[in-house]
Amino acid sequence: MLLLNDTSLTPVSFILNGIPGLEEVHLWVSFPLCTMYSIAITGNFGLMYLIYSEEALHRPMHIFLALLSFTDVLMCTSTLPNTLCILWFNLKEIDFKACLAQMFFVHTFTGMESGVLMLMALDRYVAICYPLHYATVLTNSVIAKAGLLTFLRGVMLVIPFTFLTKRLPYCRGNVILHTYCDHMSVAKISCGNVKVNAIYGLMVALLIGGFDILCITVSYTMILRAVVSLSSAEARQKAFSTCTAHIFAIVITYVPAFFTFFTHRFGGRSIPPHIHIIMANLYLLMPSTMNPIVYGIKTKQIRTCITRFLLKGKDNPSHNI
């Protein structure tokens, strides 16, 4: 039953319908999502603790990585607990204001994820193209200001989403065909004009994603030119190896993001709803799950610190008591 406020066509709550077409296998779908979420939480908290506790990792590159891990935890936690409640316990109802809050956090943290990846690309650009100035350019103060500006950019651009969505009349019902409150998924069940929402959503995507991808592309173009000009093959290989993990992180972040964004607006009925919803969840989960694994394998300093940390644990005398 759709309950409306007395003064407007605003529902008291929404119903998140989960994954349309896969209602019978919600429980089975939940297992890989729960596994990925557990890996994401464990891996990212472990990586943050390692960077905090190991002095050898107190470098700009690793501080940015800790910021990425922190963002990953917030990003997947903003949706996955609620999604698992839907899939496990059929708890589909969400308060209207809670839905707006979830929408705000989802888009803020995804915007911040993109911004941190851009900052990490700039970090690699300075490290490879201007190695002698690396320590003086990327000071702790600069890193803190860059992280704060990235967060504020996301907040300021995402806040209008909540007001644009709140103003809409919802006379078609309150069932959202999704596992969480995404901006356009909520707007689409409105009986009002959502053209402003669609245009502003596209503008935000260009201001955040488009700008960040442009900066990343320019950074890696300059890095490639600098690496190719190196005379030593060993130096070229070392320079490339420092960028491998970051390039992989960019791919697993932006490919699902672009798929979700464009299918929402231009996919129409050509893509089954359950494919879109699953990709939308992977868009939030995939980077959070894979980033700590990729950086743990591909980054030599982190591998060394993990090995030393594990060996220290084995040599601890308390284990022999």
Protein Blocks (a to p, Z undefined) as FASTA:
>chain_A
ZZddfkbccdfbdcdebjghilmmmmmmmmmmmmmmmmmmmmmmmmmmmmmmmmklmcfk
lmmmmmmmmmmmmmmmmmmmmmmmmmmnopabccfklmmmmmmmmmmmmmmmmmmmmmmm
mmmmmmmmmmmlmmmmmgfklmmmmmmmmmmmmmmmmmmmmmmmmmpccfkbjcdcbfbd
cfklmmmmpcbdfklmmmmmmmmmmmmmmmmmmmmmmmmmmmmmmmmmpmblklmmmmmm
mmmmmmmmmmmmmmmmmmmmmmmmmnmmmbcfklmmmmmmmmmmmmmmmmmmmmmmmmmk
lmmmmmmmmmmmmmpmklmZZ
